[in-house]
Structures are given as structure tokens and as C-alpha cells.
């Protein structure tokens, strides 16, 4: 099953490219479709299209405001059992709200901000700080 990737800015595209190089099948979406050029991934025309086949979704957006705007769309389409891995650098108060909304919708949410930039990302050398609820 493919993995979704939402947000192909400089860092997001580098992370997506590294995942693809490691054999992860991605379905990608970005508001500006041209940002997906050069990635060996299926491009979705909407968040809904990206989610059709993806139980796991990486989110790599500019800030908490962007996540707050797009999270309702992610949770609107069959969120049961979906894993959302948020690579965005978020404000700690909003992360708690994102977590509650995901859990309330039946999805799991991992806050996973990254330390590093585009070059380390393309080499697989980012440090990722992950937190979330442990599930059995």
C-alpha cells in the first residue's frame, strides 16, 4: 500500500525523494503541482485523491496554521486507522489539539519535527523527534 506525502516545499520534497530512494511507494500532493516534478511518485490532484489508497500520511507544511487548515480535510475521508506523521515544526499547544482531533476521528497522530535541512534530508541524515500515543 502506498504512503501519502502532503507538502513538497524544499524540505518536504527532499524527504519525499529520500523515502522514494529507499523504496517507499509515495502518492504526493502539493497545492502547486509543479513542485512534484522530478519525483518518481504518483501525483494526486487533491488531498482526497491522495488519501484514497494511503493509510499512512506524512505532512510537511510551513507551520501550525497550515496544518490546522488542512487537517480537517485529512480527517474527513475515512480516517479510521490512518496514521498521520506530522513533520511540520508546530507550536506545542496546537500539537495537542491536532492529536486530540486525530484520536477523536479514529486516526493516530505522531508529531515528528525534523532537525536539519534539505541536504541532510536528501542523504537520510535528519534527526526526527517523534512523540505520540503508543498503541498496541
HELIX and SHEET records of a PDB file:
HELIX    1   1 UNK A   10  UNK A   21  1                                  12    
HELIX    2   2 UNK A   33  UNK A   36  5                                   4    
HELIX    3   3 UNK A   47  UNK A   51  1                                   5    
HELIX    4   4 UNK A   64  UNK A   76  1                                  13    
HELIX    5   5 UNK A   92  UNK A  105  1                                  14    
HELIX    6   6 UNK A  118  UNK A  123  1                                   6    
SHEET    1   A 7 UNK A  42  UNK A  43  0                                        
SHEET    2   A 7 UNK A  26  UNK A  29  1                                        
SHEET    3   A 7 UNK A   3  UNK A   6  1                                        
SHEET    4   A 7 UNK A  56  UNK A  59  1                                        
SHEET    5   A 7 UNK A  83  UNK A  86  1                                        
SHEET    6   A 7 UNK A 108  UNK A 115  1                                        
SHEET    7   A 7 UNK A 127  UNK A 132 -1                                        
END                                                                             
